[in-house]
Each structure stands twice: as structure tokens, then as C-alpha cells.
Amino acid sequence: MAECDKVTGMKRNAALIKNLILICLCFFLTSTGWLSWEYHLLDQLDAGATDIVTMVAGYLLQAAGIGIFSIITFRGRSSAKMLMAAALVIHLLCHSLALASPAAAGTITAGLCMNLACGVIAGYYLYRLAEAVPDNRKAIVFGSGYGLSTFASWLVSRIGAGALYYSRGVLIICAALTVVILFMVFHKAEVQTAGENASEIKPADARLILTVFLMILIFGIVNSCGFAFSSADIWDTVNVELVRIVYAVGLVIAGILTDKNRKYGAICAVATLLLPFLVFSLKGGVAAGTIWLINYFIFGFYAVYRVIVFSDLSASAGMYCLSGLGLAAGRIGEAAGEAICLGFSSSPVVLTGIAAALFVIAIFMFFKIYQQLYIPRANAAADERERLYQFALSHDLTAREQDIFKLIMENKTNGEIAAALSISENTVKFHVRNILQKTGSRNRGELIAVWHSQG
């Protein structure tokens, strides 16, 4: 049995690493393509027009791509891989055409098609995150994948002071990434941790999903407006390259904390809405620059939260095709926020007023959703602790045996339990034998049955 546990644990860890790498490579591919497209447009258009094309139209098409993926995969997962393959090919082709175009019209058209493909690619890896990664590892897999890709993007920007993004040599990197991702997608059958998609959502679930979607959308608008608050002299005190590193670190830490406690991750995500107003009130300077760096760090929590909340919702409903809606809502919100910023760039008071009004709405919606998503979970956790206490009392389990029993109930292997508790695997086996003996069980299966029978 120990050998079987070891093999199962190795397969589970391999699946986690594979999905982390998949997310990292996909985001690195799409962000590299997007940045090089933007830099090419800046040679053809002014900054304002470039922002409208890239951050408004481009983001909206990314959201549309996620929607297309969700609709096509609604009835099952069979079409997901072929859809992903088509999106990767289209992305590379459109990226090449965008960079080769000498005219702005061609660059815009090809680039917007590339953004549509970006959305489909995001829909696929978020689908895999919801379907194949356990709930208590989703945030760290996603946060680490995005964090590593952000760091990789920073490394590329250091090559010739960013000259690679301005050259067609970036296509070599994107072509290599496309080949590797295609290999990973089709290498072998994925390990699935849950059943196939359900065919319908209950009305209560549908209302909750819609409410969370609208909340994330408003979060995106407020954050996008908030990032426009800083006066130009902020960048005299903030190192632009340092911002990327801070954001990457924030993503990884957000993943760790969110997996440890969804409630804390959600609260940190809400904090991202407040810091831009604080920066605005300081009117630039060193203090504002420091808070701006903190804002980028905490922004990682928002980036993780908007994905994980929908990953959890889609998994609980058994509809993994909905897992990308959080990112789609964020992209729509960011596009709307950018449009508002461009429209009211000459009226900072109006811009601040709009952002403040939306901030109040976002906070109200968050606390309403908080009561539905996190308070019942906290109550359930308290009930589970009481149940464990009574079970341990009736079977005379020691404190260490209780720790190991909880991990057994999470389907952890002996090796994983040893690593989690910083003890040897032989010590784990010793305690497992005692637990089985005290509960009158012959194996883990019977132990689980005893636990459920006394629930």
C-alpha cells in the first residue's frame, strides 16, 4: 500500500508541476506577443490611439476569446485540446502578420485577431486549472505560473534594454513556446480529478456566478482607473523594472496565502482598490512611490483572486468551462476603466469621482458575496474541528495522531504527510498503524468509512 501511495503522490505532483509550467508558458507566450504588438503600434500611432487599440479593443477581444472557449466546451471537454491547438496556430500567425505589417491598419487587424486567440488560450489553461488541480493547490499553481512568466518577461526586457520586443526576433521565442505548449497539450491524457461537465446550473448558482462576475468587472474598472491616479512624477521615484519583480513576488505569495485561506486572499484583493486613492492623496514623491510598489505587490492578490473565485465556483458547479469568466470579467473591467481614463484624462476630479462611486459599489457587492462564499465555509470549518475533536476523544487519538488523521482524510500519502509535518516516513507509518488499530480499521478505506459513519 505504501508503494501505491508513493506512486499516486508522484503522479499528483507531476500533474501539478505540468499545469504550473503550462500556465507559465501560455501567459509568457501571450504577454510577449501582446507587448511586441504594442511596441510595434507605438511606431505607427500616438500613445493615446495605441492605448485605445491595445488596452480597450485588445482586452475586450481577449474576454471574447474566453467566452468563445466557454461556449464551445460547454457540453464537454472533447473539443478543448483542438480548440487550444487552433488558437496557438492563429496566435503565432497573427502575431507574425502584425509585426510584418508596415501599415497601422494591418497591425491593428492582425493584432486584434491575436488577442482573440489569447483569450481562447487563457480559457484552456484556466479550464485545466479548475479541472485537474486540487482546490488546495489551485492558487499556488496559478500564482506561481503567472509569477514565473512575469519574471521571464522581465528577463526578456533586459536583453538589449528591451530591443528584442521591437524586433521580429521575438517571433523565434514565440514559435518555440508554441511548439512546447502544443507538445504538452497533446503529450498524453490529462489526469482528471473530477467528473465531466454538468449540463446545467441551478438558478441559485447562476445568480451567484453573475453577481461575482459583475463584482470582478467593477474591481477591474476601479483598479484600471486607480492606476491612472498617479501623477507623472511617481515614475521618478519608482523603478519600472522593479515593479515587475514586485508584482511577480506578489503573485506567488498571493497563491500561497489564498490556498491557505480563501477568505484572507479575498480581503487582500479588496485592499488593491484602496491603495491607488492613498497614492493620489499623497500627490507624488517618495512616500507615494513606496506605496505604489506595495500596490503592485498586493495587485497580485487581485489577479489571483479573480481567477480562483471562478475556478472554485465552476468546480463546485461541475462546469469547468466557466473557469475563465473571472479573467474575462477582469479584462472587460480593465478595458472599461482604460476607456474612462482616456475620456476623462483632462478632468481628474471627475475621474476620481467615478472611481470612488464604483469603489463603494464594489465594496458593497464584496461583502454581500463574502457572506455567501466565506462565512458558511468558516462555519463548516468550525463544525469539522468539533467533529474531529469528538472523533479523537472517542478513539483516544493523540494530538500527533489527529494531525496525521486530518491529512489522511485529505488523501495525502505517507510521504506527503511526513513532508507536511516535518517528520520521517517511518514515524508516519507508526502513527498510521496506531490510528488503524484504535479505530478498528484494517486499511485507509475502512478508516474513511468509520469517519463517515460517525459523522
C-alpha positions in Angstrom: 0.0 0.0 0.0 2.9 2.4 0.8 4.3 1.8 -2.6 0.9 2.6 -4.2 0.6 5.8 -2.1 4.1 6.8 -3.3 3.2 6.3 -6.9 -0.1 8.1 -6.6 1.7 11.0 -4.8 4.3 11.2 -7.6 1.6 11.3 -10.3 -0.3 14.0 -8.4 2.8 16.2 -8.0 3.8 15.7 -11.7 0.3 16.8 -12.7 0.6 19.9 -10.5 4.0 20.8 -12.0 2.8 20.2 -15.5 -0.1 22.6 -15.1 2.1 25.2 -13.4 4.5 25.0 -16.4 1.6 25.1 -18.8 0.2 28.3 -17.3 3.6 29.9 -17.1 4.4 29.2 -20.8 1.0 30.2 -22.0 1.0 33.5 -20.2 4.6 34.1 -21.2 3.6 33.5 -24.9 0.5 35.7 -24.9 2.1 38.6 -22.8 5.2 38.5 -25.1 3.0 38.7 -28.2 0.9 41.5 -26.7 3.9 43.6 -25.7 5.7 43.3 -29.0 2.5 44.2 -30.8 2.0 47.2 -28.6 5.6 48.4 -29.2 5.2 48.0 -33.0 2.0 50.0 -32.8 3.7 52.8 -31.0 5.9 53.3 -34.0 2.8 53.8 -36.2 0.3 55.6 -33.8 0.4 58.0 -31.0 0.3 56.8 -27.4 -3.4 57.6 -26.9 -4.5 55.7 -30.0 -2.3 52.8 -29.1 -3.9 52.6 -25.7 -7.4 52.5 -27.3 -6.4 49.7 -29.6 -4.4 47.6 -27.2 -6.0 48.1 -23.8 -9.6 48.7 -24.8 -10.2 46.7 -28.0 -7.5 44.2 -27.3 -8.7 43.4 -23.8 -12.3 43.2 -24.9 -11.3 40.6 -27.6 -9.4 38.6 -25.0 -12.6 38.5 -22.9 -14.5 37.4 -26.1 -11.9 34.7 -26.7 -12.5 33.3 -23.2 -16.3 33.4 -23.9 -15.8 31.5 -27.2 -13.9 28.8 -25.4 -16.5 28.6 -22.6 -19.4 28.2 -25.1 -17.7 25.6 -27.3 -16.6 23.5 -24.4 -19.9 23.8 -22.6 -21.1 20.3 -23.5 -17.9 18.6 -22.6 -14.1 18.6 -22.8 -13.6 16.7 -26.1 -13.1 19.9 -28.1 -10.8 21.7 -25.7 -7.5 20.4 -27.0 -8.3 21.0 -30.7 -9.6 24.5 -29.9 -6.4 25.2 -28.0 -4.2 24.0 -30.9 -6.1 26.2 -33.3 -5.8 29.2 -31.1 -2.0 28.6 -30.7 -1.5 28.4 -34.5 -3.7 31.5 -35.1 -1.9 33.4 -32.4 1.5 32.8 -34.0 0.3 33.5 -37.5 -1.5 36.8 -36.5 1.5 37.8 -34.3 3.8 37.4 -37.4 1.4 39.3 -39.6 1.1 42.2 -37.1 4.9 42.6 -36.8 5.4 42.4 -40.6 2.7 44.9 -41.4 4.1 48.3 -42.5 0.7 50.0 -42.1 -1.2 50.6 -38.8 -4.4 49.1 -40.2 -2.7 45.8 -40.9 -1.0 45.8 -37.5 -4.3 46.6 -35.7 -6.3 43.9 -37.6 -3.8 41.1 -37.1 -3.1 42.1 -33.5 -6.8 42.1 -32.6 -7.2 38.6 -34.1 -4.2 37.6 -32.0 -5.9 38.9 -28.9 -9.0 36.8 -29.6 -6.7 33.8 -29.8 -5.1 34.9 -26.5 -8.5 34.7 -24.8 -9.0 31.1 -26.1 -5.5 30.1 -24.8 -6.4 31.6 -21.4 -9.7 29.8 -21.4 -7.9 26.5 -21.9 -5.3 26.8 -19.2 -7.9 28.1 -16.7 -10.1 25.1 -17.7 -7.2 22.8 -16.9 -6.6 24.6 -13.6 -10.2 24.1 -12.5 -10.5 20.5 -13.7 -7.1 18.9 -12.9 -5.7 20.8 -9.9 -7.0 20.1 -6.4 -8.7 23.0 -4.7 -6.0 23.4 -2.1 -3.3 23.8 -4.8 -5.1 25.9 -7.4 -4.0 29.3 -6.2 -0.3 28.4 -5.8 -0.2 26.7 -9.2 -1.8 29.8 -10.9 0.1 32.4 -8.9 3.5 30.7 -9.4 2.8 30.2 -13.1 2.0 33.8 -13.6 4.8 34.9 -11.3 7.4 32.9 -13.2 6.1 34.2 -16.5 6.3 37.8 -15.3 9.8 37.2 -14.2 10.7 35.7 -17.6 9.1 38.7 -19.3 11.4 40.9 -17.2 14.4 38.9 -18.2 13.5 39.3 -21.9 13.1 43.0 -21.4 16.7 43.2 -20.1 18.0 41.9 -23.5 19.3 45.0 -25.2 17.2 47.2 -22.9 14.0 45.8 -24.4 15.2 45.8 -28.0 14.0 42.3 -28.5 10.4 43.4 -28.2 10.9 45.8 -31.0 12.4 43.2 -33.4 11.0 40.3 -35.3 13.4 38.1 -33.4 10.7 37.9 -30.7 8.8 35.6 -33.1 11.5 32.9 -32.6 10.8 32.9 -28.9 7.0 32.7 -29.5 7.4 30.0 -32.1 9.4 27.9 -29.7 6.9 28.5 -26.9 4.1 27.5 -29.3 5.7 24.1 -30.1 6.4 23.3 -26.5 2.9 24.1 -25.4 1.4 22.0 -28.2 3.6 19.1 -27.1 2.4 19.5 -23.5 -1.3 19.7 -24.6 -1.1 16.5 -26.7 1.6 14.6 -25.0 -0.7 12.3 -23.1 -4.2 12.1 -21.5 -4.6 14.6 -18.6 -5.1 13.4 -15.1 -8.7 14.4 -14.3 -9.6 14.9 -10.6 -13.3 15.4 -11.1 -16.2 14.4 -13.3 -17.3 15.7 -16.7 -19.1 19.0 -17.0 -22.7 19.2 -15.8 -25.3 20.2 -18.4 -27.0 22.9 -16.3 -26.5 25.3 -13.4 -29.0 25.7 -10.6 -30.7 29.1 -10.5 -29.1 30.0 -7.2 -25.6 29.2 -8.7 -26.4 31.2 -11.8 -27.3 34.3 -9.7 -24.1 33.9 -7.6 -21.9 33.5 -10.7 -23.5 36.6 -12.3 -23.0 38.6 -9.1 -19.4 37.6 -8.8 -18.8 38.3 -12.5 -20.2 41.9 -12.1 -18.2 42.4 -8.9 -14.9 41.4 -10.6 -15.8 43.6 -13.6 -16.2 46.6 -11.3 -13.0 45.7 -9.4 -11.3 45.8 -12.8 -12.7 49.3 -13.6 -11.7 50.7 -10.2 -8.2 49.2 -10.5 -7.7 50.5 -14.0 -8.8 54.0 -13.0 -6.7 53.8 -9.9 -3.5 53.1 -11.8 -4.1 56.3 -13.7 -4.3 58.4 -10.5 -0.5 58.6 -10.0 0.9 61.8 -11.4 3.8 61.6 -13.8 6.4 62.2 -11.2 5.6 58.9 -9.5 7.9 57.3 -12.1 10.7 59.5 -10.9 10.7 57.6 -7.6 9.7 54.1 -8.8 11.9 51.8 -10.9 9.8 50.4 -13.7 11.7 47.2 -13.8 11.5 46.7 -10.1 7.7 46.9 -10.4 7.6 43.7 -12.4 9.7 41.8 -9.8 7.5 43.1 -7.0 4.4 42.0 -9.0 5.9 38.5 -9.6 6.6 38.1 -5.9 3.1 39.3 -5.0 1.6 36.7 -7.3 3.5 33.8 -5.7 2.7 34.9 -2.2 -0.9 35.5 -3.1 -1.1 32.0 -4.3 0.3 30.6 -1.1 -1.9 32.7 1.2 -5.1 32.1 -0.9 -4.6 28.3 -0.8 -4.1 28.5 2.9 -7.3 30.6 3.4 -9.6 31.8 0.7 -11.0 34.4 3.0 -7.7 36.2 3.6 -6.9 36.1 -0.1 -10.2 37.8 -0.9 -9.7 40.5 1.7 -6.2 41.3 0.3 -7.7 41.5 -3.2 -10.1 44.2 -1.9 -7.2 46.1 -0.5 -5.9 46.7 -4.0 -8.9 49.1 -4.5 -7.9 51.3 -1.7 -4.2 52.0 -2.3 -4.5 54.0 -5.5 -6.6 56.5 -3.6 -3.9 56.8 -1.0 -1.3 57.3 -3.6 -3.5 60.0 -5.2 -3.8 61.8 -1.9 0.0 62.0 -1.4 0.5 63.8 -4.7 3.6 62.0 -5.8 7.0 61.9 -4.0 9.0 59.1 -2.3 6.2 58.0 0.0 3.7 57.8 -2.9 6.3 55.8 -4.9 6.8 53.3 -2.0 3.0 52.8 -1.6 2.8 52.4 -5.4 5.2 49.5 -5.2 3.2 48.0 -2.4 0.1 48.4 -4.6 1.7 46.4 -7.3 2.6 43.7 -4.8 -1.0 43.5 -3.5 -2.3 43.7 -7.1 -1.1 40.1 -7.3 -3.8 39.1 -4.8 -6.5 40.6 -7.1 -5.0 38.8 -10.1 -5.1 35.5 -8.3 -8.5 36.1 -6.6 -10.4 36.9 -9.8 -9.3 33.6 -11.3 -9.5 31.4 -8.2 -13.0 32.5 -7.2 -14.3 31.4 -10.6 -12.2 28.3 -10.6 -13.8 27.3 -7.3 -17.3 28.3 -8.5 -17.0 26.3 -11.7 -15.6 23.3 -9.9 -18.4 23.3 -7.3 -21.0 23.5 -10.1 -19.2 20.8 -12.1 -18.9 23.2 -15.1 -15.2 23.8 -15.7 -15.9 25.7 -18.9 -16.9 28.7 -16.7 -13.5 28.8 -15.0 -12.2 31.6 -17.3 -15.0 34.0 -16.6 -13.2 35.7 -13.7 -10.3 36.7 -16.1 -12.9 37.7 -18.7 -14.7 40.0 -16.2 -11.4 41.5 -15.2 -10.4 42.2 -18.8 -13.8 43.8 -19.6 -13.4 45.9 -16.4 -9.8 46.9 -17.4 -11.0 47.9 -20.9 -13.8 50.0 -19.5 -11.5 51.6 -16.9 -9.0 52.5 -19.6 -11.7 54.0 -21.7 -12.9 56.1 -18.8 -9.3 57.2 -18.0 -8.8 58.2 -21.7 -12.2 60.0 -21.8 -11.6 62.0 -18.6 -7.8 62.4 -18.6 -8.2 66.2 -18.6 -10.8 66.1 -15.7 -9.0 64.3 -12.7 -11.8 65.3 -10.3 -14.5 63.6 -12.5 -12.3 60.6 -12.9 -11.7 60.3 -9.2 -15.4 60.7 -8.5 -16.3 57.9 -10.9 -13.7 55.6 -9.4 -14.9 56.5 -5.9 -18.5 55.8 -6.7 -17.6 52.4 -8.3 -15.4 51.7 -5.3 -18.4 52.0 -2.9 -20.4 49.7 -5.2 -17.6 47.2 -5.3 -17.2 47.1 -1.5 -21.0 46.6 -1.1 -21.1 43.8 -3.6 -18.0 42.1 -2.0 -19.5 42.0 1.5 -22.7 40.6 0.1 -20.8 37.9 -1.7 -18.5 37.4 1.3 -21.5 36.3 3.4 -22.4 33.7 0.8 -19.0 32.3 -0.1 -16.8 32.6 3.1 -18.9 32.7 6.2 -20.6 29.4 5.5 -17.2 27.9 4.8 -15.9 29.3 8.1 -18.8 27.8 10.0 -18.3 24.5 8.2 -14.6 24.5 9.2 -15.6 25.1 12.9 -18.1 22.2 12.7 -15.4 20.0 11.2 -13.0 20.8 14.0 -15.6 19.9 16.6 -16.4 16.7 14.8 -12.7 15.8 14.7 -12.4 16.6 18.4 -15.3 14.2 19.2 -13.8 11.5 16.9 -10.4 11.8 18.5 -11.9 11.7 22.0 -14.0 8.6 21.3 -10.9 6.7 19.8 -8.3 8.1 22.2 -6.2 9.7 19.4 -3.2 11.7 20.5 -2.5 15.2 19.2 0.0 13.9 16.6 -2.4 11.2 15.5 -5.0 13.8 15.0 -2.7 15.8 12.8 -1.9 12.7 10.7 -5.6 11.6 10.6 -6.6 15.0 9.1 -4.0 14.6 6.4 -5.2 11.1 5.7 -8.7 12.5 5.2 -7.2 14.8 2.6 -5.9 11.8 0.7 -2.2 12.6 1.5 0.3 9.9 1.0 2.7 8.9 3.8 5.5 10.8 2.1 3.4 13.9 1.8 2.3 13.7 5.4 5.9 13.3 6.5 6.9 16.4 4.5 3.9 18.4 5.8 4.7 17.6 9.5 8.5 17.6 9.1 8.8 14.0 10.4 10.2 10.8 8.9 8.0 8.5 6.8 8.6 5.6 9.3 7.2 7.8 12.1 4.1 8.4 9.9 3.7 4.7 9.3 4.0 4.1 13.1 1.2 6.6 13.8 -1.0 5.3 11.0 -0.8 1.8 12.4 -1.9 3.1 15.8 -4.8 5.0 14.2 -6.0 2.0 12.3 -5.7 -0.1 15.5 -7.6 2.3 17.7 -10.4 2.8 15.2 -10.7 -0.9 14.4 -9.8 -0.4 10.7 -7.7 -2.7 8.5 -6.7 -0.1 6.0 -7.3 3.6 5.0 -10.5 2.7 3.1 -12.1 1.3 6.3 -10.8 4.2 8.3 -12.5 6.7 6.0 -15.7 4.6 6.2 -15.5 4.7 10.0 -15.1 8.5 9.9 -18.1 9.0 7.7 -20.2 6.6 9.7 -19.7 8.6 12.8 -20.3 12.0 11.1 
